[in-house]
Amino acid sequence: MKRDPVKQFLQMMAVERNASKRTLEAYGQDLGDLEAFAKNDLLALNEGDLARFFEHLDALGLTGATLQRKRSAIRQFYRFCVGESFIQVDPSRKIPAAKKAQVLPKIISREEVEALISAAELKGPHHAIRLKCLIEIAYASGMRVSEIVSLPLDAVMKDPAYLIIKGKGGVERLVPLNPSARAAIKDYLEVRELFVAKGDKGNGFLFASRGGDGYLTRRRVGQLLDEAAVGAGIDPARVSPHVLRHAFATHLLEGGADLRVVQTLLGHSDISTTQIYTHVAGERLREVVETHHPLSGKR
């Protein structure tokens, strides 16, 4: 049987690296694009072939993130092939990684978070309680929206100060719940049954929904935040579940939190991912000084 190095590589990524389905599909497409461009078997390509392919990619005007992913897929594939003795020399070893443009995450201020919560409270009574609970949890914990909407009901029944969350790669971490978030959860639990579909008494999600998934979708959470943003006088384009996660991290660093602690709370495997928030915090502090310092020349 003819060996299929791409298939074996993707199987390794799935089993050993716990790569997501989306990542596997993207990597498979990237390697397919290389093979189609070179019009040759991947194991027969040399440094010159790869250099021409990367020049071709650079000329396409792709985003930095896409170029970075394609380079990563190809470099990892050839390292795998060398490790499995499919080839003796790695043709990608001299190909530099793409320079990833640093895009600072969007955040909102503490005052804007408070305005969002106040705007949420103006919705219909039960929906207001639920939306306030969502915002309080997101801002108190820094959880991803996928982690929030899939929270099990059992996780909050005993009014915990911390939640155990299973994040990317199945890695567990502790996330905090401040008194405000805990109070919001308590209030929401009193009306939660109103959001459960009839006959779905066994629904085990905190943010139950009558939808097919049994819990609020990420898209619906985004819509609810957009509505709250409008009510708070904030451009909805500046608000999203991920923006609340960014605000959580940035505001912690502004308050003097240790970068390693923030890394743990966010569930980042690499601290370089967390370090971008130091740039945001620093930029905000600079703006405060320039705006308010008596010698800044601004009035």
VOGU-3710 file (C-alpha; in Angstrom, 3 decimals, decimal comma):
1> mkrdpvkqfl> 0,000/0,000/0,000  1,324/3,419/-0,973  2,091/5,569/2,037  0,289/8,864/2,437  2,576/11,219/4,400  0,002/14,026/4,520  -2,628/11,729/6,001  -0,129/10,382/8,542  0,970/13,919/9,429  -2,604/15,073/10,030
11> qmmavernas> -3,287/11,961/12,126  -0,247/12,804/14,248  -1,442/16,392/14,651  -4,853/15,174/15,766  -3,615/12,560/18,226  -0,398/14,035/19,612  -1,044/17,783/19,261  -4,803/17,667/19,808  -5,280/19,899/16,756  -8,839/21,028/16,064
21> krtleaygqd> -10,837/19,864/13,061  -10,564/23,344/11,568  -6,772/23,366/11,925  -6,485/19,921/10,341  -8,636/20,986/7,398  -6,589/24,168/6,931  -3,265/22,320/7,100  -4,508/19,710/4,625  -5,542/22,480/2,225  -2,196/24,273/2,661
31> lgdleafakn> -0,234/21,149/1,779  -2,566/20,471/-1,135  -1,941/23,992/-2,428  1,818/23,415/-2,269  1,562/20,145/-4,185  -0,672/21,717/-6,842  1,694/24,661/-7,281  4,827/22,522/-7,503  3,118/19,848/-9,661  5,194/17,241/-7,927
41> dllalnegdl> 5,113/14,872/-4,973  5,687/16,725/-1,702  8,510/14,394/-0,704  10,372/15,232/-3,921  10,428/18,992/-3,385  13,613/20,890/-2,559  14,473/24,265/-1,044  14,110/26,026/-4,379  10,606/24,644/-4,885  9,517/25,885/-1,483
51> arffehldal> 11,153/29,268/-1,957  9,209/29,768/-5,197  5,979/28,707/-3,486  6,467/31,177/-0,633  7,277/33,938/-3,137  4,004/33,042/-4,851  2,142/33,270/-1,520  3,692/36,641/-0,712  2,494/37,976/-4,065  -1,109/36,909/-3,446
61> gltgatlqrk> -1,668/39,594/-0,828  -2,809/37,164/1,835  -3,156/38,307/5,436  -0,190/37,889/7,754  -2,076/35,328/9,839  -2,840/33,179/6,773  0,771/33,312/5,564  1,961/32,403/9,046  -0,354/29,398/9,167  0,712/28,128/5,743
71> rsairqfyrf> 4,384/28,384/6,651  3,722/26,631/9,944  1,849/23,790/8,234  4,612/23,210/5,716  7,479/23,465/8,198  5,794/21,084/10,628  4,983/18,640/7,817  8,594/18,377/6,654  9,935/18,049/10,190  7,489/15,197/10,652
81> cvgesfiqvd> 8,668/13,597/7,410  12,295/13,748/8,522  11,386/12,283/11,903  9,562/9,408/10,205  12,492/8,889/7,781  10,316/9,619/4,739  13,059/12,052/3,656  16,598/12,652/4,846  16,817/16,447/4,479  14,209/19,024/5,512
91> psrkipaakk> 13,701/21,350/2,493  11,873/23,895/4,663  14,706/24,382/7,152  15,964/27,621/5,587  12,541/29,135/4,960  12,033/31,958/7,487  8,789/32,154/9,382  6,436/34,899/8,226  6,586/38,077/10,209  3,325/38,282/12,033
101> aqvlpkiisr> 1,993/41,786/12,249  1,232/42,746/15,804  -2,413/43,700/16,049  -3,303/45,095/19,436  -6,523/43,647/20,830  -9,568/45,872/21,091  -10,656/46,701/24,604  -13,178/48,881/26,390  -12,687/50,860/29,572  -13,938/49,994/33,046
111> eevealisaa> -16,511/52,760/32,695  -17,746/51,271/29,431  -18,084/47,831/31,016  -20,206/49,400/33,739  -22,274/51,185/31,078  -22,850/47,859/29,309  -24,123/46,297/32,528  -26,389/49,271/33,168  -27,756/49,031/29,616  -28,361/45,300/30,054
121> elkgphhair> -30,504/46,027/33,083  -32,879/48,055/30,892  -33,984/45,012/28,879  -37,091/42,988/29,784  -36,704/41,811/33,406  -35,728/38,183/32,842  -33,563/38,896/29,809  -31,879/41,727/31,680  -30,917/39,409/34,517  -29,485/36,852/32,093
131> lkclieiaya> -27,506/39,368/30,060  -26,116/41,029/33,170  -25,005/37,596/34,383  -23,265/36,892/31,064  -21,374/40,181/31,115  -20,418/39,868/34,782  -19,056/36,332/34,279  -17,144/37,272/31,127  -15,523/40,317/32,702  -14,804/38,642/36,047
141> sgmrvseivs> -13,240/35,498/34,604  -11,795/36,261/31,160  -13,362/33,082/29,824  -13,834/32,504/26,107  -17,431/32,800/24,956  -17,467/29,098/24,018  -16,505/28,280/27,602  -19,199/30,537/29,027  -22,137/29,319/26,957  -21,287/25,681/27,630
151> lpldavmkdp> -20,919/26,121/31,401  -22,712/23,285/33,201  -25,375/24,277/35,684  -23,756/22,130/38,380  -20,609/24,282/38,225  -22,322/27,248/39,915  -24,933/25,656/42,161  -22,839/25,975/45,329  -21,869/29,633/44,803  -18,179/28,922/44,066
161> ayliikgkgg> -15,487/31,577/44,141  -13,687/29,744/41,328  -14,723/27,622/38,370  -12,750/24,747/36,869  -12,726/25,276/33,110  -11,509/22,887/30,444  -10,050/25,065/27,718  -8,165/24,512/24,478  -6,369/21,209/24,250  -8,435/19,870/27,155
171> verlvplnps> -6,251/21,757/29,648  -8,041/22,618/32,894  -7,614/25,897/34,731  -9,175/27,812/37,599  -10,985/31,052/36,800  -12,220/33,507/39,440  -15,702/34,797/40,131  -15,832/38,074/42,024  -18,701/38,932/44,411  -20,486/40,910/41,706
181> araaikdyle> -20,466/37,966/39,292  -21,573/35,574/42,026  -24,486/37,855/42,928  -25,475/38,063/39,248  -25,419/34,273/38,971  -27,600/33,945/42,060  -30,159/36,336/40,601  -30,114/34,568/37,251  -30,646/31,120/38,748  -33,996/32,329/40,067
191> vrelfvakgd> -35,253/32,952/36,512  -33,229/30,395/34,538  -36,165/27,988/34,137  -37,924/30,593/31,996  -35,318/30,005/29,286  -35,580/26,208/29,308  -37,708/24,582/26,618  -40,770/22,699/27,775  -39,976/19,035/28,185  -36,263/19,777/28,542
201> kgngflfasr> -36,187/19,376/32,309  -32,831/17,652/32,126  -31,089/20,622/30,514  -27,722/20,828/32,283  -26,404/24,124/30,918  -26,258/27,305/32,961  -27,283/29,456/30,007  -30,079/27,210/28,813  -31,837/27,965/25,548  -34,761/26,634/23,587
211> ggdgyltrrr> -32,471/26,252/20,568  -31,231/22,960/19,211  -27,956/23,062/21,169  -29,761/23,537/24,469  -27,647/26,591/25,312  -27,101/30,105/23,992  -25,062/30,203/20,801  -21,992/32,407/20,497  -23,752/34,326/17,748  -26,718/35,066/20,008
221> vgqlldeaav> -24,416/36,275/22,783  -22,793/38,625/20,279  -26,211/39,967/19,265  -27,177/40,578/22,889  -23,936/42,467/23,508  -24,554/44,566/20,400  -27,950/45,547/21,792  -26,424/46,441/25,164  -23,709/48,486/23,425  -26,309/50,528/21,571
231> gagidparvs> -28,131/51,123/24,850  -24,883/52,204/26,481  -24,006/54,619/23,671  -21,015/52,517/22,579  -20,276/51,588/18,978  -21,326/47,892/18,716  -18,268/47,268/16,520  -16,146/47,853/19,622  -17,954/45,261/21,741  -17,887/41,470/21,547
241> phvlrhafat> -17,431/38,545/23,940  -13,733/38,496/23,066  -13,410/42,220/23,776  -14,607/41,527/27,333  -11,870/38,890/27,605  -9,334/41,435/26,376  -10,635/43,998/28,864  -10,316/41,482/31,701  -6,637/40,880/30,903  -5,704/44,494/30,230
251> hlleggadlr> -7,415/45,875/33,310  -5,680/43,268/35,479  -2,284/44,305/34,134  -3,122/47,974/34,574  -3,907/47,160/38,195  -0,487/45,559/38,696  -1,259/41,861/38,167  1,644/39,559/37,331  1,852/38,578/33,660  2,222/34,886/34,536
261> vvqtllghsd> -0,955/35,023/36,609  -2,862/36,580/33,712  -1,457/33,905/31,392  -2,794/31,192/33,680  -6,200/32,824/34,029  -6,581/33,172/30,262  -5,416/29,627/29,589  -2,601/30,688/27,238  -0,012/27,957/26,672  2,609/30,495/25,549
271> isttqiythv> 3,282/33,664/27,527  4,084/35,540/24,305  0,352/35,410/23,548  -0,340/37,151/26,847  2,441/39,731/26,465  0,481/41,649/23,843  -1,733/42,930/26,652  1,249/44,662/28,224  1,481/46,799/25,078  -2,202/47,688/25,342
281> agerlrevve> -1,912/48,519/29,035  1,201/50,594/28,406  -0,437/52,494/25,566  -3,475/53,277/27,717  -1,291/54,510/30,562  0,613/56,727/28,140  -2,670/58,222/26,927  -3,725/58,906/30,513  -0,451/60,718/31,242  -0,582/62,755/28,051
291> thhplsgkr> -4,201/63,698/28,664  -4,096/64,515/32,362  -0,512/65,407/33,308  -0,187/69,173/33,890  3,014/69,367/31,806  1,715/67,316/28,879  0,732/70,442/26,949  -2,825/69,146/26,486  -5,846/70,740/28,040
//
